[in-house]
Amino acid sequence: MRHTVPAGMERKETEVYLRLDRAGLPRHIAIIMDGNGRWARRRHMPRVAGHRAGVAAVRSTVQTAARIGIPALTLYAFSEENWKKRPKTEVNFLMRLLCRYLKAEIKTLNENNIRLKYIGRQHELPESVQREMAEASDATSKNTGMLLTLALNYSARSEIVDAFRSLAEAAARNGGLDHMQVDEQAISDHLYTRGLPDPDLVIRTSGEMRLSNFLLWQLAYAEIYVTPTLWPDFRGVQLLEGIEEYQKRDRRYGGLGGDGHAPQPTPHQAHAEVKR
């Protein structure tokens, strides 16, 4: 059966898309966007130039994911560690760039029926940034297509700490810690990502082989795809290539696979879906 190619795709994207199994697309893709600084250094430019160039990569990747029907896309935009390890001037630039991105992209997000949300300790971000985040989220809240999640001031370890705090607070309101029920589903229900299926595929750019404190709980069964492409050079075609590689994998979830018995996802994977 011949694929119908989504409108707006470039030729190279179309070539890869036609090789994909549309029934086997990931429900949730997470991306560690890495390599902005190296991209700038190779061009003898300041680091902020790499961050600025990375915006085009975000736009292309988000639009391609939405066009092909990916239900959820999560981008690791700014970690808690960035506050501590980056120069203040760079952090301030990133905050201004984020505000400009949010203002500029609302129209594109709405045109592509994309809903925007965030994960991370948002209350620690500057108030001006929080206002822009809220406005962009509100402006896209009625969209029914792909859910785009930006991880901002995010740390997976902090997320797990916050989940257990939330569990303990809920138990205290319900008669004390003796009433605290702790299992995998309960923890998942108190994570920042509650309501989202766990990622099927995590993509890391720039060739680095680490997760960098990103979605450590949720990526337990995700397929990992690492590309040497630096983030500012990443586009929709590279996203499609990652999906193509993902579809070649035998996802076993701890089972044997390849034995005639299809491995089953974990209960959280089986029941979660993107909630509107």
Secondary structure, DSSP 8 states (H G I E B T S, - for coil): ------TT--HHHHHHHTTS-GGG--SEEEEE---HHHHHHHTT--HHHHHHHHHHHHHHHHHHHHHHT-SEEEEEEEEHHHHHHS-HHHHHHHHHHHHHHHHHHHHHHHHTT-EEEEES-GGGS-HHHHHHHHHHHHHHTT--S-EEEEEEEE-HHHHHHHHHHHHHHHHHHTT-GGG---SHHHHHTTSTTTTS---SEEEE-TT----TTSSTTTTTT-EEEE----GGG--HHHHHHHHHHHTTS---TTS--SSSS-----HHHHH-----
